[in-house]
Amino acid sequence: MDLFSMVHLLLLSMGETDLHSVKPGPYNANCIRYSLVKLLGLSRYDDDICVSRWQCSGKVPGGDHQYIDVVNYNNGNYERVIIDIDFRSHFKIARPVDPYDRILHSLPVVYVGSLTQFKQLLQLMVEAARSSLKQNSMLFPSWRSLAYLQAKWYSDTTLASILLLAIKPEPAIPAPIEEVSNEGEVDAEGVADQPVEEDV
């Protein structure tokens, strides 16, 4: 069975017992990532969670992101494969035109593929988003740029296999209310597209 089929089979078979073994109570994307890494490891895959972090540089905002990195061995060769369990959400924009919406829904919810294929896909989605926003007379913000998207998966990473304690629930702190930046995607009716917050 290839890695793509294995990942989807494991996700479908994943039950509440697997998720609650990571964190009691309501589970989130972290629970799914850690459970998937554990199940892939039991299937003899060399995998781990990578946490990428990057600093603000020019117009590119800083941030962090988590994804799964797998070394896939095949006939004596190996290839790095990345798994992102909520891939499509990275490309949602405000007021998408029909062509962009069709492209968006053609993307897999869970991405499993090589870094080379991944880079080509990012370039395609950036140009499609730029065209959609332009048609709606909306600004193209920095968090839609190719540099920002590449930072999520190509920045320096830290393996997270020893950071299980980091996902223990903490007391909720009310988030401050912030005004929409002028750099966001804002149309004439005041509808803005905001960067998606990572579930780390």
Backbone as ProteinMPNN parsed JSONL, in Angstrom:
{"seq_chain_A": "MDLFSMVHLLLLSMGETDLHSVKPGPYNANCIRYSLVKLLGLSRYDDDICVSRWQCSGKVPGGDHQYIDVVNYNNGNYERVIIDIDFRSHFKIARPVDPYDRILHSLPVVYVGSLTQFKQLLQLMVEAARSSLKQNSMLFPSWRSLAYLQAKWYSDTTLASILLLAIKPEPAIPAPIEEVSNEGEVDAEGVADQPVEEDV", "coords_chain_A": {"N_chain_A": [[0.847, -1.197, 0.0], [0.562, 2.219, -0.886], [1.913, 5.34, 0.436], [0.073, 7.48, 0.418], [-2.447, 6.184, 0.311], [-2.255, 4.778, 2.696], [-2.207, 6.834, 4.651], [-4.778, 7.989, 4.399], [-6.334, 5.782, 5.011], [-5.622, 5.358, 7.684], [-6.511, 7.761, 8.824], [-9.254, 7.501, 8.479], [-9.708, 5.32, 10.079], [-9.125, 6.221, 12.561], [-10.041, 6.614, 15.868], [-11.931, 7.883, 18.746], [-10.573, 6.945, 20.945], [-7.882, 6.843, 20.148], [-7.401, 9.6, 19.757], [-7.963, 10.74, 22.256], [-5.95, 9.633, 23.715], [-3.864, 11.269, 23.345], [-4.691, 13.819, 24.23], [-6.891, 14.542, 26.818], [-10.46, 15.182, 26.818], [-12.038, 17.644, 24.617], [-10.818, 17.261, 21.322], [-8.323, 18.393, 18.918], [-6.652, 19.701, 15.956], [-3.982, 19.192, 16.596], [-4.124, 16.816, 18.087], [-4.947, 15.022, 16.129], [-2.739, 15.105, 14.393], [-0.619, 14.117, 16.068], [-1.646, 11.589, 16.675], [-1.767, 10.429, 14.127], [0.953, 10.392, 13.426], [1.869, 8.568, 15.339], [0.466, 6.224, 14.578], [1.462, 5.861, 11.971], [4.113, 5.387, 12.602], [3.877, 2.924, 13.897], [3.322, 1.466, 11.704], [5.741, 1.234, 10.601], [6.841, 3.494, 9.353], [9.132, 6.17, 8.86], [8.688, 8.886, 10.518], [7.72, 12.175, 11.694], [6.516, 15.009, 13.567], [6.89, 18.244, 12.34], [7.751, 21.459, 13.404], [7.586, 24.52, 12.144], [9.059, 27.718, 12.27], [9.206, 31.193, 11.691], [10.655, 34.429, 11.301], [9.4, 37.811, 11.105], [9.879, 39.384, 8.031], [10.606, 42.018, 6.088], [7.782, 42.631, 4.204], [6.633, 40.27, 4.834], [4.827, 38.553, 7.186], [5.737, 37.204, 10.444], [5.514, 33.855, 11.834], [4.199, 30.549, 12.663], [3.976, 26.99, 12.06], [2.622, 23.675, 11.852], [3.341, 20.464, 10.572], [3.447, 17.151, 9.134], [6.313, 15.253, 8.596], [7.654, 12.829, 6.492], [9.925, 10.232, 5.816], [10.099, 8.491, 3.036], [10.845, 5.355, 2.056], [11.843, 3.524, -0.805], [12.605, 0.845, -2.717], [15.384, 0.995, -2.107], [15.83, 3.685, -2.438], [15.044, 6.999, -1.194], [12.587, 9.439, -0.255], [11.541, 12.639, 0.739], [8.462, 13.3, 2.164], [5.641, 15.322, 2.684], [2.93, 15.799, 4.956], [-0.016, 17.42, 5.299], [-2.681, 18.068, 7.298], [-4.819, 19.78, 7.031], [-4.922, 21.087, 4.562], [-6.299, 22.48, 2.459], [-7.505, 24.671, 3.675], [-5.595, 26.682, 3.878], [-5.745, 28.247, 1.666], [-8.109, 29.591, 1.389], [-10.008, 32.394, 0.472], [-11.458, 35.724, 0.606], [-14.552, 36.367, -1.023], [-14.212, 34.655, -3.451], [-13.733, 34.272, -6.984], [-15.538, 32.341, -9.447], [-13.808, 30.553, -11.027], [-11.56, 30.384, -9.3], [-12.73, 29.277, -7.03], [-13.393, 26.761, -7.958], [-10.862, 25.677, -8.413], [-9.894, 25.715, -5.787], [-11.596, 23.845, -4.494], [-10.777, 21.614, -5.777], [-8.467, 20.938, -4.585], [-6.816, 18.711, -2.3], [-8.146, 17.927, 0.939], [-6.498, 16.794, 2.848], [-3.138, 16.885, 2.371], [-0.754, 14.872, 0.77], [2.366, 14.429, -0.302], [5.306, 15.065, -2.378], [8.02, 17.421, -1.8], [8.764, 18.806, -4.089], [6.525, 18.686, -5.823], [4.851, 20.06, -4.16], [5.827, 22.691, -4.03], [5.336, 23.592, -6.644], [2.56, 23.541, -6.637], [1.967, 25.498, -4.716], [2.841, 27.83, -6.044], [1.021, 27.902, -8.164], [-1.416, 28.321, -6.764], [-1.018, 30.799, -5.56], [-0.879, 32.578, -7.753], [-3.43, 32.18, -8.791], [-5.02, 33.123, -6.667], [-4.211, 35.786, -6.6], [-5.215, 36.697, -9.063], [-7.985, 36.301, -8.672], [-8.557, 38.062, -6.539], [-7.865, 40.482, -7.708], [-9.787, 40.706, -9.709], [-11.966, 41.273, -8.163], [-11.383, 43.746, -7.268], [-9.789, 43.862, -4.951], [-7.242, 44.108, -2.467], [-4.018, 42.486, -2.536], [-2.807, 40.798, 0.031], [0.082, 40.488, 2.255], [0.171, 37.995, 3.536], [-0.76, 36.267, 1.67], [1.184, 35.883, -0.108], [3.747, 34.193, -2.059], [6.155, 33.917, -0.706], [5.377, 33.971, 2.001], [3.723, 31.688, 2.184], [5.544, 29.657, 1.456], [7.234, 29.852, 3.626], [5.878, 28.505, 5.62], [6.278, 25.779, 5.167], [8.897, 25.456, 4.402], [10.679, 26.676, 6.076], [13.201, 26.754, 8.736], [12.979, 23.939, 10.859], [11.718, 22.29, 13.836], [11.746, 19.165, 15.402], [8.85, 17.721, 16.797], [8.339, 15.585, 18.445], [8.958, 15.316, 21.094], [7.427, 17.127, 22.367], [4.885, 16.777, 23.495], [3.707, 17.676, 25.837], [3.192, 20.265, 25.294], [0.7, 20.554, 24.213], [-1.16, 20.368, 26.174], [-4.184, 21.395, 27.746], [-4.706, 24.849, 28.484], [-5.608, 27.584, 30.697], [-8.174, 29.574, 29.304], [-7.585, 32.58, 27.572], [-8.949, 35.656, 26.962], [-8.992, 36.852, 23.645], [-7.467, 39.79, 22.345], [-9.271, 42.485, 20.815], [-8.803, 43.358, 17.536], [-8.294, 45.868, 15.045], [-9.094, 45.707, 11.568], [-6.431, 45.47, 9.347], [-5.177, 47.859, 6.965], [-3.82, 46.582, 5.062], [-5.078, 44.284, 4.441], [-7.361, 42.139, 2.575], [-9.731, 43.996, 1.418], [-12.872, 44.93, 0.314], [-15.175, 47.154, -1.433], [-17.399, 47.018, 0.176], [-16.47, 46.628, 2.642], [-15.696, 44.065, 3.355], [-13.417, 41.846, 4.646], [-10.498, 39.822, 4.203], [-8.912, 37.67, 6.319], [-5.779, 36.492, 7.733], [-5.363, 32.98, 8.245], [-5.461, 31.552, 11.429], [-3.008, 29.487, 12.857], [-3.387, 26.22, 14.182], [-1.726, 25.432, 16.695]], "CA_chain_A": [[0.0, 0.0, 0.0], [1.374, 3.431, -0.938], [1.785, 6.206, 1.613], [-1.168, 8.244, 0.317], [-3.558, 5.311, 0.713], [-2.073, 4.45, 4.104], [-2.602, 7.992, 5.458], [-6.231, 8.133, 4.394], [-6.889, 4.641, 5.738], [-5.414, 5.593, 9.113], [-7.387, 8.844, 9.252], [-10.612, 6.975, 8.55], [-9.802, 4.344, 11.169], [-8.788, 6.873, 13.813], [-11.197, 6.757, 16.74], [-11.779, 8.777, 19.887], [-9.567, 6.394, 21.858], [-6.573, 7.304, 19.667], [-7.277, 11.036, 19.953], [-7.943, 11.053, 23.685], [-4.681, 9.183, 24.296], [-2.968, 12.419, 23.235], [-5.19, 14.877, 25.09], [-8.268, 14.296, 27.248], [-11.413, 16.243, 26.513], [-12.189, 17.944, 23.195], [-9.567, 17.149, 20.586], [-8.144, 19.356, 17.844], [-5.739, 19.273, 14.901], [-2.775, 18.627, 17.21], [-4.408, 15.429, 18.449], [-4.957, 14.229, 14.902], [-1.361, 14.987, 13.914], [0.15, 13.212, 16.918], [-2.178, 10.233, 16.526], [-1.359, 9.933, 12.819], [2.388, 10.077, 13.515], [1.992, 7.332, 16.124], [-0.013, 5.098, 13.784], [2.415, 5.646, 10.883], [5.285, 4.763, 13.21], [3.559, 1.51, 14.116], [3.35, 0.843, 10.373], [7.157, 1.245, 10.224], [7.249, 4.678, 8.603], [10.034, 7.096, 9.555], [7.94, 10.138, 10.451], [7.661, 13.022, 12.887], [5.886, 16.314, 13.375], [7.812, 19.361, 12.235], [7.231, 22.774, 13.775], [8.354, 25.565, 11.471], [8.885, 29.073, 12.805], [9.954, 32.164, 10.918], [10.539, 35.799, 11.778], [8.905, 38.808, 10.167], [10.935, 39.854, 7.142], [9.998, 42.912, 5.11], [6.322, 42.622, 4.251], [6.171, 38.919, 5.153], [4.654, 38.43, 8.639], [6.271, 36.009, 11.082], [4.489, 32.897, 12.247], [4.627, 29.169, 12.85], [3.071, 26.018, 11.448], [2.964, 22.268, 12.1], [2.99, 19.478, 9.56], [4.118, 15.865, 9.345], [7.386, 14.953, 7.643], [7.875, 11.382, 6.389], [10.955, 9.754, 4.898], [9.476, 7.344, 2.367], [11.849, 4.506, 1.42], [11.285, 2.713, -1.886], [13.621, 0.17, -3.525], [16.714, 1.51, -1.801], [15.833, 5.147, -2.524], [14.144, 7.619, -0.232], [12.036, 10.722, -0.643], [10.838, 13.346, 1.807], [7.055, 13.542, 1.858], [4.993, 16.079, 3.746], [1.506, 15.563, 5.154], [-0.704, 18.53, 5.962], [-4.017, 17.51, 7.503], [-5.852, 20.773, 6.751], [-4.211, 21.79, 3.503], [-7.145, 23.357, 1.655], [-7.863, 25.889, 4.406], [-4.549, 27.695, 3.722], [-5.945, 28.998, 0.428], [-9.424, 30.222, 1.358], [-9.948, 33.844, 0.374], [-12.758, 36.388, 0.61], [-15.222, 36.592, -2.296], [-13.501, 34.037, -4.57], [-14.448, 34.145, -8.249], [-15.877, 30.934, -9.709], [-12.646, 29.72, -11.384], [-10.736, 30.118, -8.115], [-13.472, 28.375, -6.153], [-13.273, 25.407, -8.515], [-9.497, 25.221, -8.133], [-9.802, 25.482, -4.346], [-12.277, 22.606, -4.127], [-10.065, 20.484, -6.373], [-7.334, 20.617, -3.708], [-7.138, 17.733, -1.252], [-8.219, 18.423, 2.316], [-5.247, 16.291, 3.43], [-2.111, 16.796, 1.334], [0.323, 13.9, 0.93], [3.143, 14.523, -1.529], [6.71, 15.463, -2.301], [8.279, 18.855, -1.688], [8.813, 19.371, -5.439], [5.133, 18.882, -6.241], [4.254, 21.028, -3.253], [6.253, 24.04, -4.423], [4.61, 23.93, -7.871], [1.168, 23.785, -6.262], [1.912, 26.801, -4.044], [2.952, 28.869, -7.061], [-0.251, 27.93, -8.88], [-2.482, 28.888, -5.93], [-0.741, 32.221, -5.349], [-1.279, 33.305, -8.956], [-4.888, 32.1, -8.891], [-5.564, 34.019, -5.646], [-3.932, 37.157, -7.035], [-6.154, 36.996, -10.138], [-9.334, 36.385, -8.098], [-8.667, 39.295, -5.752], [-7.8, 41.614, -8.641], [-11.085, 40.806, -10.377], [-12.903, 41.848, -7.196], [-10.802, 45.026, -6.824], [-9.339, 43.686, -3.572], [-5.792, 44.113, -2.323], [-3.329, 41.206, -2.347], [-2.034, 41.024, 1.257], [1.366, 39.793, 2.371], [0.035, 36.612, 3.972], [-1.129, 35.46, 0.505], [2.343, 35.841, -1.004], [4.463, 32.922, -2.16], [7.175, 33.896, 0.342], [4.735, 33.624, 3.27], [3.29, 30.289, 2.117], [6.73, 28.801, 1.49], [7.786, 29.879, 4.983], [5.174, 27.527, 6.455], [6.761, 24.412, 4.978], [10.296, 25.427, 4.001], [11.527, 27.327, 7.075], [13.867, 25.853, 9.672], [11.979, 23.23, 11.646], [12.081, 21.552, 15.04], [10.917, 17.982, 15.569], [7.953, 17.938, 17.923], [7.989, 14.32, 19.088], [9.16, 15.408, 22.545], [6.688, 18.29, 22.84], [3.491, 16.427, 23.749], [3.181, 18.477, 26.93], [2.838, 21.591, 24.791], [-0.693, 20.624, 23.779], [-2.076, 20.266, 27.306], [-5.052, 22.578, 27.784], [-4.347, 25.932, 29.394], [-6.742, 28.485, 30.909], [-8.46, 30.414, 28.144], [-7.327, 34.009, 27.738], [-9.688, 36.365, 25.908], [-8.148, 37.457, 22.621], [-7.729, 41.217, 22.165], [-9.963, 42.851, 19.586], [-7.917, 44.157, 16.701], [-8.918, 46.42, 13.861], [-8.613, 45.146, 10.307], [-5.348, 46.26, 8.77], [-5.408, 48.341, 5.613], [-3.121, 45.721, 4.125], [-5.896, 43.112, 4.202], [-8.177, 42.126, 1.38], [-10.957, 44.699, 1.782], [-13.551, 45.453, -0.855], [-15.931, 48.393, -1.233], [-18.408, 46.825, 1.204], [-15.797, 46.451, 3.923], [-15.461, 42.653, 3.657], [-11.961, 41.648, 4.704], [-9.974, 38.468, 4.301], [-7.907, 37.673, 7.365], [-4.925, 35.303, 7.731], [-5.872, 31.876, 9.052], [-4.63, 31.275, 12.586], [-2.573, 28.103, 12.921], [-3.767, 25.482, 15.397], [-0.443, 24.863, 17.137]], "C_chain_A": [[0.886, 1.253, 0.0], [1.051, 4.336, 0.252], [0.479, 6.983, 1.59], [-2.362, 7.415, 0.796], [-3.481, 4.982, 2.201], [-2.549, 5.592, 5.005], [-4.118, 8.105, 5.528], [-6.911, 6.971, 5.113], [-6.767, 4.858, 7.245], [-6.316, 6.706, 9.63], [-8.83, 8.358, 9.397], [-10.792, 6.022, 9.727], [-9.571, 4.957, 12.541], [-10.051, 7.1, 14.645], [-10.92, 7.68, 17.909], [-10.736, 8.272, 20.873], [-8.176, 6.863, 21.47], [-6.37, 8.777, 19.992], [-7.183, 11.41, 21.422], [-6.679, 10.537, 24.37], [-3.638, 10.288, 24.232], [-3.382, 13.514, 24.196], [-6.624, 14.565, 25.516], [-9.173, 15.466, 26.895], [-11.504, 16.481, 25.019], [-10.849, 17.89, 22.467], [-9.536, 18.144, 19.433], [-7.14, 18.819, 16.836], [-4.456, 18.674, 15.461], [-2.973, 17.155, 17.541], [-4.373, 14.536, 17.223], [-3.549, 14.034, 14.373], [-0.571, 13.977, 14.738], [-0.334, 11.771, 16.789], [-1.745, 9.623, 15.195], [0.118, 9.564, 12.802], [2.606, 8.759, 14.26], [1.59, 6.114, 15.296], [0.91, 4.806, 12.596], [3.69, 4.989, 11.402], [5.075, 3.287, 13.468], [3.538, 0.737, 12.799], [4.739, 0.916, 9.765], [7.533, 2.376, 9.26], [8.13, 5.554, 9.487], [9.416, 8.488, 9.472], [8.033, 10.906, 11.757], [6.929, 14.3, 12.537], [6.97, 17.378, 13.335], [7.087, 20.65, 12.614], [8.127, 23.817, 13.114], [8.036, 26.917, 12.098], [9.749, 30.029, 11.994], [9.653, 33.564, 11.435], [9.971, 36.706, 10.681], [10.076, 39.333, 9.332], [10.313, 40.719, 6.055], [8.492, 42.939, 5.281], [5.752, 41.248, 4.603], [6.04, 38.775, 6.662], [5.318, 37.165, 9.168], [5.15, 35.065, 11.471], [5.067, 31.529, 12.518], [3.575, 28.23, 12.275], [3.553, 24.61, 11.797], [2.491, 21.403, 10.941], [3.774, 18.203, 9.842], [5.124, 15.642, 8.224], [7.648, 13.451, 7.67], [9.02, 11.125, 5.425], [10.427, 8.454, 4.311], [10.54, 6.566, 1.604], [11.192, 3.626, 0.375], [12.419, 2.169, -2.752], [15.016, 0.767, -3.335], [16.832, 3.018, -1.907], [14.897, 5.719, -1.469], [13.731, 9.008, -0.718], [11.342, 11.34, 0.561], [9.419, 13.663, 1.341], [6.462, 14.347, 3.009], [3.5, 15.758, 3.756], [0.948, 16.765, 5.899], [-2.176, 18.159, 6.069], [-5.145, 18.509, 7.256], [-5.355, 21.686, 5.64], [-5.077, 22.835, 2.805], [-7.415, 24.695, 2.347], [-6.837, 27.007, 4.245], [-4.829, 28.63, 2.542], [-7.34, 29.617, 0.311], [-9.27, 31.741, 1.352], [-11.371, 34.418, 0.384], [-13.265, 36.561, -0.819], [-14.491, 35.957, -3.48], [-14.357, 34.038, -5.835], [-14.63, 32.664, -8.544], [-14.676, 30.077, -10.108], [-11.763, 29.388, -10.178], [-11.421, 29.129, -7.187], [-13.377, 26.939, -6.648], [-11.88, 24.84, -8.253], [-9.358, 24.854, -6.662], [-10.409, 24.129, -3.971], [-11.692, 21.376, -4.832], [-8.859, 20.065, -5.535], [-7.746, 19.559, -2.69], [-7.243, 18.411, 0.107], [-6.943, 18.034, 3.045], [-4.24, 16.138, 2.302], [-1.075, 15.76, 1.716], [1.126, 13.939, -0.36], [4.551, 15.018, -1.292], [6.843, 16.973, -2.214], [8.299, 19.518, -3.055], [7.411, 19.651, -5.95], [4.479, 20.0, -5.429], [4.59, 22.445, -3.679], [5.516, 24.491, -5.677], [3.156, 24.276, -7.565], [1.009, 25.136, -5.57], [1.958, 27.937, -5.055], [1.647, 29.025, -7.833], [-1.33, 28.637, -8.066], [-2.26, 30.376, -5.672], [-1.195, 33.029, -6.554], [-2.797, 33.3, -9.129], [-5.55, 33.046, -7.888], [-5.373, 35.478, -6.053], [-4.943, 37.598, -8.108], [-7.572, 37.178, -9.6], [-9.53, 37.7, -7.349], [-8.673, 40.527, -6.656], [-9.138, 41.819, -9.336], [-12.15, 41.42, -9.468], [-12.409, 43.183, -6.638], [-10.395, 44.973, -5.357], [-7.822, 43.606, -3.543], [-5.253, 42.699, -2.112], [-2.411, 41.353, -1.135], [-0.798, 40.131, 1.351], [1.222, 38.342, 2.783], [-0.516, 35.699, 2.864], [0.062, 35.261, -0.43], [3.001, 34.468, -1.004], [5.499, 32.809, -1.049], [6.578, 33.473, 1.677], [4.315, 32.148, 3.273], [4.488, 29.337, 2.178], [7.337, 28.75, 2.881], [7.135, 28.818, 5.869], [5.802, 26.14, 6.367], [8.251, 24.326, 4.643], [11.223, 26.148, 4.977], [12.245, 26.285, 7.916], [12.825, 25.233, 10.59], [12.586, 22.584, 12.883], [11.17, 20.348, 15.136], [10.125, 18.096, 16.857], [7.608, 16.659, 18.669], [8.157, 14.367, 20.597], [8.347, 16.548, 23.159], [5.224, 17.998, 23.113], [2.884, 17.273, 24.859], [2.693, 19.839, 26.452], [1.375, 21.697, 24.385], [-1.658, 20.383, 24.928], [-2.921, 21.527, 27.391], [-4.596, 23.587, 28.824], [-5.569, 26.819, 29.599], [-6.934, 29.418, 29.723], [-8.225, 31.875, 28.483], [-8.052, 34.743, 26.621], [-8.737, 37.041, 24.938], [-8.48, 38.936, 22.488], [-8.425, 41.48, 20.845], [-9.055, 43.772, 18.787], [-8.683, 44.684, 15.498], [-8.327, 45.77, 12.625], [-7.565, 46.062, 9.714], [-5.704, 46.716, 7.364], [-4.729, 47.467, 4.589], [-3.947, 44.493, 3.781], [-6.659, 43.224, 2.908], [-9.519, 42.75, 1.74], [-11.59, 45.252, 0.523], [-14.375, 46.675, -0.481], [-16.969, 48.262, -0.133], [-17.792, 46.549, 2.568], [-15.595, 45.008, 4.315], [-13.975, 42.383, 3.588], [-11.626, 40.177, 4.795], [-8.827, 38.487, 5.283], [-7.036, 36.421, 7.284], [-5.5, 34.253, 8.652], [-4.94, 31.616, 10.205], [-4.295, 29.789, 12.635], [-2.991, 27.483, 14.23], [-2.542, 24.747, 15.888], [-0.509, 24.554, 18.606]], "O_chain_A": [[1.837, 1.348, 0.777], [0.07, 4.134, 0.968], [-0.164, 7.135, 2.629], [-3.182, 7.886, 1.585], [-4.502, 4.913, 2.885], [-3.218, 5.35, 6.01], [-4.677, 8.297, 6.607], [-7.947, 7.155, 5.751], [-7.702, 4.574, 7.994], [-6.833, 6.618, 10.744], [-9.537, 8.754, 10.323], [-11.877, 5.921, 10.3], [-9.789, 4.307, 13.563], [-11.011, 7.709, 14.173], [-9.813, 8.2, 18.053], [-10.087, 9.063, 21.558], [-7.377, 7.236, 22.329], [-5.297, 9.17, 20.45], [-6.412, 12.294, 21.793], [-6.368, 10.955, 25.485], [-2.65, 10.262, 24.965], [-2.544, 14.08, 24.898], [-7.485, 14.347, 24.664], [-8.713, 16.591, 26.699], [-11.099, 15.628, 24.23], [-9.855, 18.424, 22.959], [-10.568, 18.671, 19.019], [-6.81, 17.633, 16.85], [-3.897, 17.749, 14.871], [-2.085, 16.338, 17.3], [-3.836, 13.429, 17.266], [-3.189, 12.935, 13.951], [0.072, 13.086, 14.183], [0.471, 10.839, 16.793], [-1.396, 8.444, 15.133], [0.497, 8.543, 12.23], [3.429, 7.938, 13.855], [2.281, 5.096, 15.306], [1.121, 3.645, 12.248], [4.278, 4.141, 10.731], [5.989, 2.483, 13.279], [3.713, -0.481, 12.776], [4.911, 0.692, 8.567], [8.444, 2.223, 8.446], [7.911, 5.667, 10.693], [9.594, 9.191, 8.477], [8.383, 10.347, 12.797], [6.746, 14.631, 11.365], [7.856, 17.412, 14.189], [5.955, 20.89, 12.194], [9.29, 23.972, 13.487], [6.884, 27.214, 12.415], [10.888, 29.71, 11.651], [8.563, 33.848, 11.932], [10.056, 36.398, 9.492], [11.129, 39.681, 9.867], [9.581, 40.22, 5.2], [7.983, 43.231, 6.364], [4.535, 41.076, 4.665], [7.045, 38.864, 7.367], [5.452, 36.176, 8.447], [3.975, 35.433, 11.44], [6.285, 31.364, 12.593], [2.434, 28.625, 12.034], [4.744, 24.387, 12.011], [1.397, 21.585, 10.406], [4.662, 18.188, 10.695], [4.81, 15.825, 7.048], [7.842, 12.867, 8.737], [9.085, 11.722, 4.35], [10.321, 7.443, 5.006], [11.08, 7.06, 0.614], [10.13, 3.05, 0.611], [13.109, 2.926, -3.434], [15.732, 1.011, -4.307], [17.848, 3.58, -1.499], [14.059, 5.006, -0.918], [14.44, 9.653, -1.489], [10.644, 10.656, 1.309], [9.212, 14.223, 0.264], [6.752, 14.078, 4.174], [2.893, 15.487, 2.72], [1.392, 17.084, 7.002], [-2.845, 17.957, 5.056], [-6.314, 18.125, 7.268], [-5.37, 22.91, 5.772], [-4.629, 23.961, 2.584], [-7.538, 25.727, 1.687], [-7.171, 28.173, 4.454], [-4.213, 29.69, 2.434], [-7.71, 30.112, -0.753], [-8.498, 32.3, 2.131], [-12.351, 33.696, 0.197], [-12.487, 36.868, -1.722], [-14.174, 36.663, -4.437], [-15.568, 33.828, -5.766], [-13.949, 31.824, -7.954], [-14.524, 28.973, -9.585], [-11.278, 28.264, -10.044], [-10.774, 28.246, -6.622], [-13.29, 26.006, -5.849], [-11.735, 23.666, -7.914], [-8.782, 23.821, -6.322], [-9.808, 23.361, -3.221], [-12.06, 20.242, -4.526], [-8.296, 18.989, -5.734], [-8.902, 19.519, -2.267], [-6.512, 19.359, 0.391], [-6.369, 18.842, 3.776], [-4.456, 15.354, 1.378], [-0.571, 15.757, 2.839], [0.628, 13.527, -1.407], [4.94, 15.344, -0.171], [5.905, 17.712, -2.515], [7.895, 20.674, -3.182], [7.14, 20.74, -6.456], [3.671, 20.775, -5.94], [3.716, 23.312, -3.685], [5.112, 25.65, -5.771], [2.589, 25.192, -8.161], [0.029, 25.843, -5.808], [1.202, 28.902, -4.94], [1.218, 30.142, -8.123], [-2.077, 29.456, -8.602], [-3.226, 31.133, -5.575], [-1.835, 34.068, -6.391], [-3.381, 34.294, -9.56], [-6.537, 33.703, -8.22], [-6.268, 36.303, -5.871], [-5.457, 38.715, -8.07], [-8.283, 38.093, -10.015], [-10.552, 38.368, -7.51], [-9.395, 41.492, -6.403], [-9.578, 42.951, -9.532], [-13.117, 42.014, -9.945], [-12.949, 43.69, -5.655], [-10.626, 45.922, -4.608], [-7.195, 43.101, -4.475], [-5.943, 41.831, -1.579], [-1.347, 41.964, -1.243], [-0.662, 39.151, 0.619], [2.065, 37.522, 2.42], [-0.716, 34.505, 3.085], [-0.043, 34.55, -1.429], [2.834, 33.683, -0.071], [5.704, 31.724, -0.505], [7.195, 32.703, 2.413], [4.531, 31.443, 4.259], [4.442, 28.325, 2.876], [7.893, 27.727, 3.28], [7.781, 28.289, 6.774], [5.857, 25.411, 7.357], [8.808, 23.229, 4.605], [12.428, 26.226, 4.735], [11.952, 25.092, 7.832], [11.903, 25.91, 11.045], [13.794, 22.362, 12.966], [9.956, 20.474, 14.974], [10.654, 18.515, 17.886], [6.664, 16.652, 19.459], [7.571, 13.554, 21.312], [8.543, 16.899, 24.322], [4.39, 18.893, 22.975], [1.688, 17.561, 24.837], [1.884, 20.488, 27.115], [0.856, 22.802, 24.228], [-2.855, 20.211, 24.697], [-2.42, 22.621, 27.132], [-4.154, 23.218, 29.912], [-6.477, 26.814, 28.767], [-5.972, 29.982, 29.203], [-8.618, 32.349, 29.549], [-7.796, 34.479, 25.447], [-7.794, 37.718, 25.347], [-9.654, 39.305, 22.513], [-8.192, 40.773, 19.865], [-8.6, 44.809, 19.271], [-9.6, 44.035, 14.995], [-7.177, 45.33, 12.642], [-7.771, 47.269, 9.591], [-6.447, 46.037, 6.655], [-5.003, 47.572, 3.393], [-3.553, 43.723, 2.905], [-6.621, 44.249, 2.227], [-10.368, 42.074, 2.322], [-10.94, 45.957, -0.249], [-14.29, 47.174, 0.641], [-17.388, 49.268, 0.441], [-18.502, 46.27, 3.533], [-15.346, 44.724, 5.487], [-13.339, 42.665, 2.572], [-12.366, 39.388, 5.382], [-7.867, 39.238, 5.105], [-7.503, 35.385, 6.812], [-6.053, 34.569, 9.705], [-3.736, 31.471, 9.997], [-5.17, 28.938, 12.476], [-2.956, 28.136, 15.273], [-2.33, 23.583, 15.548], [0.466, 24.067, 19.179]]}, "name": "protein", "num_of_chains": 1, "seq": "MDLFSMVHLLLLSMGETDLHSVKPGPYNANCIRYSLVKLLGLSRYDDDICVSRWQCSGKVPGGDHQYIDVVNYNNGNYERVIIDIDFRSHFKIARPVDPYDRILHSLPVVYVGSLTQFKQLLQLMVEAARSSLKQNSMLFPSWRSLAYLQAKWYSDTTLASILLLAIKPEPAIPAPIEEVSNEGEVDAEGVADQPVEEDV"}
